[in-house]
Amino acid sequence: MANIEIRRFCCSFCFLASLALNLFFVINPYLSEWKKQKLSSSWAEEAAAEAEAVALISCSGHGRAYLDGLTVDGKPVCECNTCYGGPDCSLFSSDCAADANSGDPLFLEPFWMQHATSSAVVIAGWHRMSYIFSDGSYISQELENHIRRVHAIARNAITKGKYLIFGGGSTQLLAAAVYALSMNLSTPAEVVAATPAYPFYKTQTDFFQNMHFEYDGDALLLKNSSDTTANVIEFVTSPNNPDGNLREAVSQGPLVSAIYDHAYYWPHFTAIPTPANEDVMIFTISKLTGHAGSRLGWAFVKDEDVYHKMQSYIEKAEMGISREAQLRALKLMKAILLGDGMEIFEYAYKKMSARWQKLSNIILLSQRFSIQEIPPLFCNFFEKVRGPSPAYAWLKCERQEDKNCNAVLQAANIIGRAGSLFNVEDRYARLSLLKSDDDFNLLLLRLNKLVTEEDEHKYYMKIS
Ligand SMILES: Cc1ncc(COP(=O)(O)O)c(C=O)c1O
């Protein structure tokens, strides 16, 4: 009897032990995977929690707190938009000037807030510490592939068969291109840009001037001069900053090279009549996604020798572009490419064209001011004729006595950028339409007041 009991006990024990062992072998891989995940994600969770806590700080919709911002009692504080103040940015200074000066592309900030999940990056402490990528280069191949895909969706550039270089913003690539196109010439190159021209071409070329090149001003003047023997490098900004015109090189001939600055050649700001296909084309993340602070631009270059020289410039100046900037750019490109990849272009076009419409409606009521006319044009991206949505308004003061348009604006508490900076008369001034909603709304308010006062001015002139 006792033997039977013992045998039963042994059988049950063996059965239970084998069950436990089987269970262990089945569950164990999942368990260790879970443990591994738990371990590996804990540092990321902490980083994410820190980022989210800062994002949750309320700045009344008129400012933002940042992880790397100033702290009070160890806690990050709000950085307020222009004209707003107080601990939570809720205090509006009613006499503050509307700042429409810089091309800071904050109009896209709400887009990225709507896409917080797909655009956030967590950077591990050991992320790409090396000077180089594992293939020995300074460039993320994955980012290059994604940039080419974004162009394919925007249909704004033919990138096949062209080399790609990254720069510290497009600003650095503009200098790299001048260097590359001028260094082997027998006589120094004259660097030009048709007016009105983006001021930084002159600023930067003057700053870096050497025996290979010098800034020579207006491309139109040089074209009309009798000198046809000079080596010329022309900056062609298309669409142009400040007036939004699509441009071709003015200078022609065998001694001419052109650097196409396509910072604004995105459906956000212009119709895309055809994909750009020039020898040297420069783009920037600043005006595509709005991340000017990341300082990342890229150039597509047809000629291998020019490509190597530009690359050599970037390597000597920088040893390549920050890996963190490249990682962030990659994440942004991935976010753009989600779905059919059209969302950011549709969003940005809608926003910029609404801004243009609102500003135009005010200027239409004015006899004192006018803005550039941009005709509707067929767009390769939208596959239809579309209206204007430029990055800047190019304002002209029409009254004889208003020779300094920026001073007229200043008197009305508006900060614009004087025409003379773009190498034209000060009867013109540039107003940026790229900034935050707060900046733009205040600009509308001040402009509206200025235009409304024209009637009072007319009445006063009549009775005096
Ligand atoms: C025509 C043009 N090119 C280049 C730049 C510089 O862009 P990035 O931020 O890439 O240096 C700007 C900036 O406003 C611009 O307007």
The ligand as a Gaussian input file, in Angstrom:
#p B3LYP/6-31G(d) Opt

LIG

0 1
 C       17.588000      82.929000     -49.831000
 C       18.150000      82.347000     -48.600000
 N       19.198000      81.525000     -48.688000
 C       19.764000      80.993000     -47.592000
 C       19.284000      81.279000     -46.336000
 C       19.991000      80.697000     -45.130000
 O       19.398000      79.536000     -44.711000
 P       20.081000      78.558000     -43.643000
 O       19.278000      78.678000     -42.407000
 O       19.986000      77.216000     -44.247000
 O       21.506000      78.963000     -43.464000
 C       18.190000      82.127000     -46.188000
 C       17.678000      82.448000     -44.854000
 O       16.805000      83.227000     -44.631000
 C       17.618000      82.684000     -47.348000
 O       16.595000      83.521000     -47.272000

